């Protein structure tokens, strides 16, 4: 679908944001998706009545994300001619919690644990990074809860939930008073085996509340009610670490949105691609650690499915980093553990692999003489040299400018690019490598493309999957510019470029359902597990999920439940999830898990063992469906795209400049075939089609790029 844009109205000279939004507009019902990235903030507005999409990219404001967000919202509403009161819901993906952890700018956290377990965060898993002798250069960060602010209290519960030693309430009160006197800003309670019995944790929280403080308290039995004390304690401490800042950010955001007369229901995107209310996000910000990438994966799954490809790779290249993901059978791959910097984060999240490669990645030649690109980035400020904001270091974007792969301006003409500044920035690289300017620029792109190809291999080859069996969804501000090159390296055609590639994460938010998971550790050898007992546990978890959805204001008719069991070989260190049906457990369903586990283990790792299998966790995943975006379908017409040509240019490929046509995306129609080399421009991104390739516009106005001569529909379609 083409983005519908109108000229922005001018605000009053005082520059107040509210004045940007006109009230001389028609009445509609709209939803707004917002994705805050490291370089740009992407906004997408959906008119639910007409199906029109309005989009905008605005520079991010890292010092306060809400500033760029609200500025962009005001400008977008003015562009679209939409009343603030007509926006009924806002879906926001945020990196606030992620940045707090990475930048070590969180709250002063107090930690209460079972007596004699005070060193838990320091002991961790005793794992050190490779390669050989990696431990010698390892910089192990301090735990997010300082040992001086950790207190052990007398109590003990065993792994089956039986109380072995009652809670010493006087000792707990003393520990709480000491931490309050020490000036903690947030408190974590993580007691041994609280996943099996949370009575002691809940009592400690009540004792905190008796002091009259409004200090936020995070309980491990609420954040992660599963076994493994280190991971459970760490993610709960992380929740407490970011909770005060997240609370301030969300309150600040709410105030600013109300300043625009925007009184919509705000949902925050979870790491697993689901949605939660602002209140829930304030209580459990740990579940938003991968909020931004989750929207992109949801959007990639949506777009690939509409294009007819149920198996796809998501390729989200932004200004600072690139995220790659895997979609199988139409669903994003969900992981129960990811990492954030040094720390393992055990929360449900879309499985995304990130690499420090983006449009702002800086190229340099170290003393070894070998060209390197990234992971350092010029970010939003000062940005690449061509942005004209004071940047002087050579970036991937500058290399694209030098090679003629970017138009003279971005963001619909709002940001002019300085080609001379790009050439000046890249000249030192060329001299250091003894190459001419264009060879050096092409070398920068070759290296960054190889870096991103390495990330694609992690989600395919390393899991026993062939990337040639997948389509590639290229999105993000720079994804369509590099998608064709990545597909050549990986063999994953076609490249699917959505109608709004630069803001696909924001579109993905509009496709997200309200969602949460409820789990219980249940360790039993499969041969000893009672099917009726397993069914009762799953049904109880399912009722918790339904109750949560009701609390989120979601009607029962929209509810859906899915049940899973985490399974592993007996006493193995790691497990993975298999879907189960509670009603079928009594009829051989539990025993059948052994065979299903063996098949899955063999596919993933290449072998299976004649060894007992055990259950580890049981889980209910509750979701409430929201009304999805419905793109109109267009009947294919003439293949000649001449009407979309806006000019011609010269683009550097393989050591020479080649003539190329420039197309305007909004003029392309279903059935058009764009032959490379070609550049397709639009407000939120630029698409590059390589020589020997063709881009076909499908019925949903996606551009499907494939080698010339290859059939448009292959075995991967509907696969």
N, C-alpha and C positions, 0 to 999 in steps of 0.2 A: 504494500500500500504506500502510495506517495504521501509524504508529510505535507499537510496543508499549512501554509504560512501566510501571515498578513503583516504589513509593516507595523513596527512597534510604535506606539504612541509616546510622545515625549512627556516626561514628568515635569513638575514645577521646578523652578531653579533651586529650591532648597534641597532637592535630591531625595526627599523622603520616599522610601520604597512603596508605601501605600499609594502614593499618587500615580505610580506607574500603571495601576490597574484601573481600567475604565469601567464605568458602570452603565454605559450606554450600549448594552450587549443583549443578545438573545438568551433565553433561559434554556439550560441543558442540564444533564446529569453527567458528571465526569469523574474519572479516577486519575490520580497523579502518581507516577512512579519516579523515585529519586534515588540515584546512585552516586555517592560521593567517592571519587577516586583521588589518587595522589596528585594528578595534574588537572583533571577536569571533573566538574560535577555535571552529570547527565540527567536530564529531566524529560519525561515523556507524559503527555496528557492525552487521555483517551476519552473522546466523546461517545458515551455509551449508546446514544440514540442514533447518530449518523455513522458511527464507526470510524470517524476521522481521527487521525493521530497528529498531534502537534509536538514538536520536539525542540530541545534547546541544549546546547553545551555552553557552560560558563566556567571560567577558571576557578579552581578550588581555592579555598582560603584555609590553609593548614593551621593557622593560629587559632581559628574558630570556624569549624566546618559549617556552622549554622549561618554564617554571614553570606558565604557564596551560595548556599542552598536557598536562602530566602531571596537574595538578589535575583537568582535565576528563576525562581518561582514567579516573582513579580513580573519579570520581563516576559516569561512564557505566557502567563495569563493575558498580558497586554498583546503579545503577538497573536494569540488565538482569539482574542476578543471574548474571553470567558469571564463571567462573574466569579469572584472568590467563593461566594455562597453556593455556587453550582458544583463545586468540587466536594463530593460526598465522602471520599476516602483518599488518604495519602499512604503510600507504601514506600517505606524508607529503608534502604540498605546503608549501613554506616560502618566506618572503620574506626570509630572512636575507641572501642575497647581494645582493638588490635594495636592501635598506635600507642595507647597508654602502656601496654605490656612491653612492646618493642622499645619504647623510649624511656622505660623505667620511671614513669611519672605518676604512678598510682598512689593510693592512700597508704597511710601508716596502719598496717594490719596487725591485729592481735590474734593469736592462735591458741585455742584450748584443745588439748589432746589427752588421751589416756596416759596416766602416769607411766614414766619410763619410755615413752615414745616421742619425747621432745625433739629428737634428732632426725625424725622421719624425713623431712624435706632435704636435709643435708646428705643422708645416706642414699636417697633416691633409688636408682636401679643399678648403680655401680657400673654403668655403661659409659664408654668413652668413644669418641668418634674415630673413624679410620682416616686415612690409610695407616699403614704400618707406623707405629710410634706417634700416632695422632694425639695420644694422651700427653705427650711431652709439650705440645704447643696449645693444648686445650685451655680455653679461658672459661672456667665454670662460673656462671653468674651466681650471685648471692640469692638465696630463696626470697620469694616475694613477701614472706613473713619472717622477720628477723628473729634469731634465736632468743635475743633479750626480751622479745615480746611474745614468747611462747611459754605456756604454762601447762604442766601436767596435773591432772586431777585424779583422785582415787575412784575407780569404778572398773568394772570388767564384764563384758558380754561375750559369749562364745559365738562361733560361726553359725550355730543353729538358732541364735537369738535368745539363749537361756542366760539369765542374770547370774553370774558367778560371784560378783561383788557389788553390793548396792552403791549407788552414787553418794559420795560424801558431799552433801550440800553445803556444809560450812566451808569445806575446802574449796568448793566451786565458787562460793561467794567471795572468799578471800582472793582467789585468782582473778575474778572479774574486777574487784576493786583495784587491784594492783595494775591491771591493764588500763582501766579508765584513768587512774592517776598518772599513768605513763603517757597519756595523750593519744591513744589509738583512735583512729577515725573510722574503723570498720573492724568487725569481729568475725572470726571463723571458728566453728565448733566441728571437730572431726574426731569422733571417738571410735575406738576399735570395734569393728563388726557392727557399726550402726546401720548398715544396709539390712541386716537381719532383724534388728530391733532398735527403733529410733527413740525409745522412751527416755533414755538418759540425755540425748541431745535436745529433745524438746523441753525437758525440764531445765537444762542449762539456759536455753533461750528465755524461758519464763523467769529465771532468776535475774537475767540481764534486764528484762523489762521491768522487774520490780524495783530496780534502781532509779527508774524515772527517766533514763536516757533515751534519746531517739536514735541511738547508734544502730546502723544497719547490721543485722546478724545473719550470716550465711551458714546453713547446716548442710553437712555432707550428705545426710540422708534425704535431703530435698534436691540438691544439685545433681548428685550422682549416686543413687542407692545401689551400688554394685561393689563386688569385692575388689581387691587390690588397693591396699591402704595408701600407697604413695600417690597413685593416679587420682584416687578419690579426694585425698587431702589437697593435692596440688590444684585441681580444677576448682575446688571450693575456695581455696585461698585466692586463686586468680579472680574468682567471682567477687570476693570481698575487696580485692585490690582495685578493681575498676568500678565498683558499684557507686561510690560517692561521685566520681567524675561523670559517670553515665547519667546519674540522677540529675546533676546540674545541667548537663548538656540537653537532656530531654525536656527539662523544665524551661530552659532558655529557648529551645526550639519552639515549644508550645506557645510561649509568650510572643515570639516573633511572628509565628503564623497567625496568631490572633490579631497582631498588629496589621496584618493584611486583610482582616475580616474573613480569614479562612478558618471556618469552624468545622473542619472535617474530622472524621475518625481516623486516627493515625495508627498504622500497624508498622512494627519493626520486623525486618526480615531476619529469620533465624539462619544459623549456619547450615542447616539441612534443607534450606530452600522454602521452609514453611513460614508462617506469619505468627506473630504474637502481639498482644496489646502493649501499649507503652508501659502500663503498670507491671506486666510480666517481665518486660525487658529491663525495667528498673530493678526488679528483684533478682533476675537471673541473667545479667549481661554476659556471662560466660557463654551463653548459647548464641551470641551474636559475633563471635570471634571471626567467622568467615562469612559474614553477612553479605558483603559486596559480591565476592565470587559466586555465591549461591544463586544470585539473580541471573548471572550470566549463563550458568549451567541450565537453569530452568528455561531461560529464553532459547538456548541452543536446542534443547530437547523439543521445545514447542515448534520452532522453525523447521528443524529437520523432519519432524513428523508431518508437518503440513506439506513439505516438499516430497514426501514419500519415502524417507529414509529413517528407519527406526534405529539403526546403528550409526552413530556419528561421534566424531571427536570435536570437542569445543576448543576453539583457539581464540583466546581473548587477549589481544595485545593492546596495552595502554601506553601511557607515557613513561611509567616507572617500571612496570613488570609485566610479565606474560603469564596467564593462567591457562593450563590445559586440563581437559576433563574428558570423561568417557560417558557416553549415553548408549545403553544396551536395551533392546526391546522397548524403546521409547521412554525409558526411565533413567534419570541421572544415577550414577553409582554413589551410594551413601557409605561413608566410613564411620566407624565408631571411635576412631582415634586419629588425630592429626597432630601437627606440630606447629608451634608458634615460636620462632626463634629457636632457642635451646630447649624449650619446655614441651613435653608431650601434653596434648590437650585431649582428654577423653570425653568428648561430647559428640553427639551425632552431627555430621557435617557432610556436605557434598565432597566427594573425593577430588580434590584439585591439587595439581602440582604446579608450583610457581617457580619461575626463574627470573633473575634480575636482568631482564632484557625488555626494553620498551623504546618508544620513540625518543625518550630523553636519555637513554643509556649513553654514557660517555666513552668514547674511543681513546685509547692511549697506547703508547709504545714504551713498555718498561725497559729496564737495563738489559734484559735478555734479548731485546730486539724483535720479539714476536708481538704482533698486533693483538690487543685485547679490547673487548667491548663489554662494558658493565663490570660488576653490577651497580657501580655508582651511577647516579642519575642526576640530571640537571633539574628534574622536577618541574613544578609549575613556576617557580621563581628561583633564579632568573630564567630557566628554561633553555631550550636550544638557542644557538646564536641567531638563527633566522627569525626568532620571535621578536627581536629588537628590544628585549627587556634587560639588557646588560650582560647576557650570557656570552662567553667567549670560547668555551670548551666545545670540541667537536662531538656531535651526537649522531645517532641513527637518523633522526629527522633531517639534520643538515646533510647527511650523505644522500638521502632521497632527493633533497632539493637540488644538490649539485648534479645529480644524474637525471634531472628532469622528470622525476616520478611524482612530484607533487605540484599542484597548481600554484599560481602566484599568491593566492590567499586562501585562508581557511575560514570555517564558521560562517559560510555564506557571504564572504567578503569582509567580515568584521575584523579579521586578523591577517594583515599583509605579511608576507614572508620576504625576508631580506636575503636574496640569493648571494649577494656579494659577501655578506657576513658569514654565510655558510662556507663559502670558498676560502675565506680568510681563516676560519677556524680549522678547516681540514688541511690546510697547506702544511703545517708542521708535521702532520701524520705522513703526508706524501713525501716530504723531505727525509724523514726518519726511515722510511721504508724504501727510499730510492725509487719511487714510482711517480707517475704523473697524477694529477689531482683526481681524475676520474677513475683510474685504476685503484687508487687508495680508497675512494668512496665505495666502489664496488666491493673491495675487500672488507670494509666495515660491514656491509650488508651480508656478505657471505658468512662472516663469522657470527653475526647475531642470529642469522637463520639457522646455522648449525647448533647454536646454543638452544634455540627453541625446539629444534628437531630432537635434541636429547631429552627434553621434557616430554615430548610426544611418545618417545620410546618407553618412558617410564610407565605410562598408562596403557600401553599396548604390548610391545615385545616382552617386557619384563613380566607381564601377566599371561604370557603364552598366547597372545592375540596378534593377528596380522593386521597392521594398519591399512593394508590394501582392501580389507573387508569393510572399511568404514568411509563414510563421507566426512568432509571437514567443514565445520561451520566457522567461518572467519568473521569475527566481530571485534568490538572495541575500536578506539579511534584509529589504530594502526593495523588491526587485523586484516582487513581487506587489501591493504597495501602489500602485505607479506604473505597472504594466504596461498597465492599461486606458487610462490617459491617453496613454501613448506610442503605443499602437495606434491611437487616434483621430487623433493627429497624423500618423502614417506610413501608416495604412491597412493595417497588417499584421495581419490577423485570421486565425485565432483567436489569442488569447493563451493559451498553455499554461502552467498553473501546476502543477508537479509535486507529488506527495504530500509531498515533503520539500524545499520550495524553499529554505529557509534554509541547508541543508547540501548543496546539489546538487554543489558543488565536491568535497566529500568523497565523495559518491556517484560522481562522475566518476572519482575515483582508483580506485575499485573496478572500473571498467569499462576501465581503461587497460591496455595491453599493454606488455611489456618491449620497448624499441625503441631503435634507434640508426641513424645515417646514416654512410656512408663515401663520400667524394667525391674526385675527382681532376680537377685542371684539365687540359683537353684542348682547346686552341684550334686549330680547323681550319675553313676554309670548308667548308660541307657538300658542295659539289661535289668537293672534294679529299679528303674523309674516306674512309678505307679501311674498309668495313663489317666486315671480319674483324678489323681492329685494334680498332675500337670495341667489337666483341663481346668480344674478349679482355680489354679493360680492364674492361668491365662485369662479366664473370664473375669476374675477380680481386677486384673490389670486393665482389661478392656473397659470395665465400669469406671475406673479412675480416669481413663482417657475420655470417656463420654462426659463425665462430670466436668472435666477441664474445658471441653469444648462448649458445654452449656454456660460455664462461667465466662467464656469469651464472647457470649452472646450469639452463638451459632445455633440455628434451628436444627432440631433432631433429624429432619428430612435430609439434611446435607451431610450428616455424619457418615463416615466410613471407617472401618477397622481392619487392620492387618496384623497378624501375629507372627512372631519370629522366635527361633531358638538359637542361641549361640552354642555351637558344638565344637569339640576338639577330640583328638586322641587322648586317651587317659593320661593325665598329668603332663600333657604338652603345655608349652608356655603361651601359645596363642590360639585363638579360635576365630571362626567366622560364622555368619548368620545364615540360617536356612528358614524359608517361610514354612509355617505349619498351619494346620486347620484344627482348632480345638475339638470340633465335633468328630473328626476322623481319627483321633488319637486312640480311642478304645478299639478300633478295628485294624490293628497292626500299624497304625501311623507312627508310633514311637519307634518300633523296630525298623520301619522303613527308613528312618532317619540315618541309620548306620550306612545303608547302601547309598543314599543320596549324598551323605558326607564324603564317602569314599570317592564317588564320581567327581564331586566338586574339588576335593583335595588333589586328585590326579590331574584335573584340568589346570588348576592354578600352579601346582608345584611339580607336576610331571611324574608323580608316583603315588601309590597307596600302600598302606601297611595292613597286615593281618594282626590288628591290635584292637583292644576294647575302645569304645567311643563313649564319651560322657557329655551330658548336658552341663552348661555353665550358667547361662542366664536365660530367662524367659522375658519376652517383651511384647507389649501391645503398642502399635502405632496408630494413633487416632488422627483423622483429618476431617476437615469440613470444606467441601468444595465451594469455591467462589465462582462467579460468572466469568467465564474466560473471554479473552479477546477473540472476536470473530472477524477474520480478514475476508473481504469480498474476493470472489474468484473472477478472473477475467478470461474470456475466450481468446486463445492465441490468434494473432493476426499475421500480417506480413512480416517476414524475417528481416527486411531491410530497415536498419535503425538510423538511416540518414537524417531523419527529422530530429534526432536527439543530438546531432553533432553541433558543438559550439565553437570548434576551432581545431587547429592542428598544432603539433609540437614535435620535438625530437627527444627520444628517451634512450638512455645508454644501456645497452645489453651486450655482454660478452666482448667488450673491447671496442665497441663502435656505437655511434648514435644512429638510431633507426627512426624513420618517420612514424608518427602515431597520431591517431585522431583522439580528440577529447569529447566526451559525451556528458550531457547533463542527466543525472539519474531520474529526475522527475519526469523527463520526456520519454523515457524508455517504456515500451508497452509489451504485454505478454506476446511471446513469439519472436521478439527481436533477437538477432544473433550479432554479438559484438566480437569482431575478430581482432586478436592481438597482433602487434602491441597496441594497447589502447588504455586510456585513463578515463575512469568514470567518476565525476565529481558530484558531491552532494554536501549538504550543510554539516553533517556529523562525521563524515569519513571520506576517504578516497580509495577507490578500487583500482588495482593495476592488473591488467590481463597481459600475460607474457606472449612473446612471439610463438607461433605454433599452437596456440590455445584459443578457445572460443568461449564466450560467455552467453548462455541462452537465458532469456528472461522467461520464467515459468508463470503459471496461472496465478500465483500469489505475488508476483513481481520480485521474487528472489532471482538473483543472478547465479546460475549454475555454470561454473567454469570447469572445463575438461579439455584434454588434448584434442586438437582438431582431428576429426575423423572418427572419434570414439562415439558410440551410440549414447544418446542423451539418457536413456534408461538402461541401467545394467543390473547385474545380479544383486547389487546391494539395495536397490530400491525395494521398499517394503520388507527388507530382510530382517 
